[in-house]
Amino acid sequence: MELVRSRAGLPATCDLRIKAKRELCSFKFDSVPGDKSISQRAIVLNAIAEGQGKVYNVLRSRDTESCIAILRQLGVTFAWNGDDLSVNGRGLRGLQAPAGRLEVGNTATSARLMLSVLAGQSFAAELGGNPLLSARPMDWVVQPLTDMGAVIEYLGVKGCLPLRIQGASPLSPIEMEATVFSAQEKSALLFAGLYADGITCYRQNCQSRDHTERLMQYFGIDIRSDHDVTFLKGGSAFSARDVMVPGDLSSAAFLLAAYAIRGMGRKGSLLIKRVGVNPTRSGFIRLLTEMGLPLTLQAEEELISGEPIADIYCTPGTWLSPVCAEGNGRIQSLIDEVPLLAAVSVFAEGDSVIRNCRELRDKDTNRIQTTAGVLRAFGVETTCSEDEMVIHGGQRLSPAIVDSCGDHRIAMTAAVLASSLEEPSIIRNCGCINISYPGFVEDLSQFAHIDILRPD
């Protein structure tokens, strides 16, 4: 069965009714959507560069559109050609003061990157987000920006959006020790470092995703890493560059999970082409291999921007084994896929343990709790704490009615579980899937019968 994918996305308000397709199939995906993290970083870098750059294979999702919308308010102009985006850069300090509040929607990545960019401007701006984003912490980005010279005032709950930021030019360079494991803190400081007169240093406490470092190096920015410390020399203009965005491994992960849990007698092979396989992001595929899924990388190459890509090929293999996923570096390499790992672990005989995942409490929802809630709805015994989940695998799943709580990754994880069952399940509140993967239903429909249900 070969994929023809629509990227139109789902209605803003809808539910999904899902049940497995019974026939034996092999699956081939010639592409998955462009990587969300790289799309946003490449767009912002080109927006503050000199000249015009094109970003190819951009993820056209709600998060990316929000990023583009606030840059438009700051004077940046864009032109679309399919999934390719031309960005007319304004230079480091060429952005214009916005006429009103910058509403960043649900995208924490763009919120934190844009805070850093605004910190280096000579004007003041207000930044707000939707209710989910406004409940997420911003203080671990705000504090270093304040130390660098920006003046930031919270306009609601302390530590959260909305806020008002008065930039400073230039910012003062600082040396910073990581306060969280997330790459967003590192990326935010590095973007702010572009506006500092001197060398900004960041010491991470474990390896987190390194898309920012790879892209900045490709853009000719003076950046280097020495073990856990990254150094960036700021204050210099740089030229726009064309960027090819690889397929998003976090999107491919949903297809890998649907394949891994599909009944042995109903699957041939799986091929997903041109997926980003950056080692700081590929913990999920390494764990699937440990669990017993025969998975190989084919046609490996490196894009000019330094990002590795490959085709991912799987065959059925045997039954899955339980796994213990722990260690901050390992968990960071699959932080967005932890709910999926928990879902796949349901089909392993025995207990699987996921530790050091405390960061999930501060995502769109508390994903430790919402993931456990999804598994329990399907009849799976799961225990969890602030930093750990234990999934008791080998239990028989039952069809369920599950609420996504407005969290796109929880909605898609529940949909993947439903795709393994012959009786239908209902996943509520699925419009949020458009945040990261508008073509998800079209892709998952290779594994399952899916009806889109609109409320009366």
N, C-alpha and C positions, 0 to 999 in steps of 0.2 A: 504494500500500500504506500503510495507516494503522496507527499504533502503538497497541496496548493493552499497557501496561507493568505487569509484576509487580515489586514491590520486595522479594520474599521473600529474595533473595540466593542465593548458592551454598553448597553444603556446605563445611564447614571444610577438608576435604581432598578435592580433586578435580582432574581434568585436563579439558581441552576438546579435542574433535575438530571441526575447522572446515574447510569448503570453500565456495566461492562459490555463490550462487544465480545461475542463468544467465539468468533471464527479465528483460525490460525492465521497470523499475519507476520510479515516482516515490515519494518518501519524505516523510512528514509526521510530525513529532513535536510534539504539543501542549505538551509540557513536557520538561525534563530535570531531574534531581535538584537540590535546592537547593544553593547554593554552600557548599562545605565551610569555607572560610576565614571567610565571613561568619556562617555558622551558629554556629561555635564562639565567635567574638568577641561576637556578640549574646547568646548564652547566658551567657557569663561576665559581661558588663556588667550584664545584668539580675539576675544572682545577687548582685552586690555593690551593687545599687541599692536605693532605698527603694520598697517597694510591689510590685505585681504587673505583669509585662509578658508579652506573648505574642509568640512568635517563630513566624511563619508560614512554611510550606514548608521546614521544617528538613530537612537531609540526614540521613536515618536510616541511618547507616552505622556501622561498628565504631568509627571515630575519634570520631564525635559521641557515641556511647553511652559511650565511655570518659570523655569530658569530663563528661558528666552524672553518671556513677557517682562520680567523685571529688568533685564538688560536693555530691552527696548525703551523702558521708561527712563533709562540712564543714557539714552542717545545712540545706542548701538543699532545698526541696521543689518537685516538678514534677508536672504533669498533662498527659498526652498526649490529643489529639483528632485522630486521623489523623496527618498530618504537621505539625500545629501543636502547639506546646509552651507551656504556661503556666509561668512561672518566678516563684516567690515570693521576692523579694529579701531578703537579710539585712542590707543596708547595708554600707558600706565596711569596718567593723570588727566586724561582727556574726557572722562565721563562727565555728564552734565547732571546738575541737581534735579531730582525728580519733582514733578508737580504735586504728587500725593504719596501716600504710604505705599511701599513696595510689598505686595502680597505674594508670598512665596509658596502658598498652598501647603502641600504635604511634604515637600522635599527638604529633609534635614541636611543633605549634602550641599545643596545650593544655598540654603540659609547660612550655613557656617562658612562656606567659601565666600559668599557675598558680604558677610560681616567683615571678613578680612580685607576684601577689596575696598569696601566703604571706609574702613579704618584709615586707609591711606589717601582718601580724597580730601579736598579742602572745603567741603560742604557738609551739611547735616542731612540725615535721612531717617525715616522711620521704617522698620521692617516688621511685618506681621505674618502669621501663618494660620492654617485652619485649626480647628479645635484639637485634633490629634497632635499636630506638631507643637501647638502652644502649650501642651502638657509635658513636652520633652525638655530635658535640661540644656541650657545654653551657657551656663556659668563657666564651664571649663574651656569655652572658647572666649567668652567675654573677658575673663580675668587677664589672660596674657595680652589681649589687645589693649586693655586698660594700662597694663604695665609698659606697653610700647608707646603710649601717648594718646590713644583715642579716649574720648569721653562718652560713656555709655550709660543711659538711664533706662531702667525697666519701667514700662508704662502700665503693667498689670502685676501679675505674680512675679515676685523676685526670682531671678534665675531663668525666666522663660520669656518667650515672645508674648506680646509685642514689645519692642524697645526702640529707643531713639539713639542714634550714634552720630557724634560729631567727629569727623576725621581729623588727622594731623598729618602734615607734610613737611619734612619726612617723619616717619616713625622711627623710634629708637630700637636698635637690635637688642635681642635678649638671648640668654641661654636658658633653656627650659627642660625640665625633667617631665616625662609623661605622667599625667594624673589618671588617665584611663587607658585601656588597651586599644580603643578604636583608632583607626587610621584617620578619622575625621579631625581629631585634635591635631595630629601631625600635619595634615594637609592644610588646615586653617592657619597654622603658624607659618608654614612655608609660603602660602599666598601672601600673608601679611609681611613676611620677610622681603618680598619683592619691593616693598615700599620703604624699607628701612635703609638708613645710611650706614652700612657696615655689614657684619656677618651675623646672621641669626643661626642659633644651634638648637637642635631638638634631639633629646636622647629618649628613644622608645624603650619600654620595658619588656617588649617581646616583638617579634617580627609581625607587622601588620601589612595590609595590602600596600603596594608601592607604585600604584599607577601615577600618582602625582610626581614622584621622583623621576620615573621613566619619561613622562611627558615633558617635564621641565628641562631635562637633559636634551631631549630631542629639539626643543624650542631654542636651545643655545644659551639657556640660563646657567649661571655659574653655581652649580650645585654638585655636591659630592657626599658620599656616605662612607663612613669608616666604622665598620661593625654596627653598633646600635645607634651611632650618632650621625645625624645629617647636618651638613653645613650649607648655608645659602648666602651668597653675597648679593645684596640688594642694591636698588637705586639705578639700575641700568635698563634702558629700553631694550626690547627684543622684537623680532619680526614674526609676523603671523606665519603659520605653517599649515600645510594640508595634513590631515590626520585620517587614517582609516581606522574605524572603530571595529574591533573584533566582535563576534557573536558573544552574547552574555552567558557565561557559564551558569549564573544563577537562574536564568531562564531554561537553559538546557537541562539543569538539574531536575526540573519537574518532569521532563520527558524521560530522563534516566530513571527516576523513582517510579514512574508509572510502568516502565518496562520491567524494572527489577521485581515489582510485586505482582506482575501479571502471571496468571497461571501457566505452569510449564508447558501444558499442551496447547497453549494458545499464542505462542510467540516464536517467531523465527529469530532473525537478527535485527539489530538497531544500528543505524548510522546517522550521526548528526555532524554536519560539515561546518568547518571554519569557525570553531569555537575558541574563545580565548582561554588559554590554559596556563596563565600566569601562576607560578608555584605558590605565591602568597594568597591565591584564591582557590586552589584546586584540592583542598582537603576533602571535599565531599567525594570526588571521584577516587581518591586514594582509599577512603574508608569503604566505599562500595566494593573495591577490589579486595580489601581485607575481609569483607563479609562473604566473599565467594563469587561475586559477579565477574565473569570473564570480560574484561574491559581493556582495550588497547587504544593507544593514540597512533593515528596514521597521518601521513602527509604533513608532518610537522614542519613549520617554518616560522621565521620571525619577521614581523612587520617592521617597516622602516622606523616606526616610533618606538621600537624595542619590545613590543608586546608579542609573546609567543602565541601561535594558534595551531590547531590541529583538528583533524576529523576524529570523532569519538565513535568507536565500533564495539558493539557488545553482542555476545551470543548467550543462549539461555543458561548454560552451566547447571549447577545443582542447587540444593536448598541453601538459603542464606544462614550465616552463623552470627551469633550476637557479637557485639563490639563494645569496647570501652574507649570513649573519646574524651581525652582530658589533656590538660596543659594549655596555658594561655595562647601560645603560638599556634598550636594545632587548632584550637577552637576559633581563633581569629581567621584562619584560612578557610573556614566554612561557616562563619557566624550567621550569614543569611540563610544557610541551608540547615541549621539545627532543627527547625520544625520538620523538615523533610527527612532528615536522618532519623528522627524519632518515629516518623510514620513508617519508614522502611524497616526499622527495628521491630515493628509489630510482627513482621513475617519471618523473623529469625527465631529459632527454637532456643529459648533461654532469656536471661535478663541482659539488656543492654544498658550501659551507663553513660550519660553525657554530663561532664563536670566542667567547672570554670566558665559557665555561661551566664554569669550574673548580668552582663551587659544587656541581655535580652529583655530585662525588666524595663528598660528605657527606650524600647522601640515603639512602633505605632501603638502597640498594646504591650502589656507584660507578656511576652511570648512564651515564657516558661509556663505561666498559668493558662494562657489561651491554647497552647499546644496540648497541654495535659487535658484541657477541657474537650478538645476535638477528639483525642484518642478515647477518652471515657465515653463520649457520645456514641462512638462506634463499638463500645463494649469492651475496651482494652483497659486492663488494670495498669495504672501508672501512678508513681509516687514522685513528688517533686519538693524541692526546697528553694531557697533564694538563689542557689548556685548550681543546682543539680537536678537531673531527671533520671529516673529509672523506669525503663519500659519493659514490662513483663511479656515477652514475645511468645508466639505459638498459640495465642488465643484466637478463637473464631470471631470474626467481625460480624456485626449486624448492621443493616441499613440504618441510617441516622438522619435526623434533621439537625443541622449545625448552623450557628450564627457566626459569621466571620468577625464580628465586632468591628467592622470597617477596616480590618487589617488585610492588605492584599496578599501577603505571604500565607497568612492563616487560611484565607479563602481558597487559595490554590492548593495548599497542602490537604485541606479537607476534600477538595475535588479529586485530587490524585487518589486518596484512599477510596473515595466512592467509585472510582473507575475500575476497582478490582472486584466489585460486588455485582452479582447478577440481578439483584433486586435494587430498585432505585432509591437513592438518597437525595435529600434536598439541602443545598447550601444557600443560606440566606445572605443577603446584603453583599452581592458580588460585583457591583459597579466599581468598587475600589480596585479591582484587578487592573483597570486601565492605568493605575499609577505606574506600573512597571512592565506590564506584559499584555498589551491590548489584543494580541493575536492568540492568547492562551487557549481560549475555548476551541478555536479552529484547530490548533495543534493537538490538544488533548482528545478531540473528537476522532482521532485515528485509533485511540484505545477504547473509547466509550461512546455510547449514545448520550447526547447532551441536548436538553431542551432549555431554552432561555425563557424564564417565566417573568413577565412584567406584572407588577401589582395592579389591581383593578382601580 
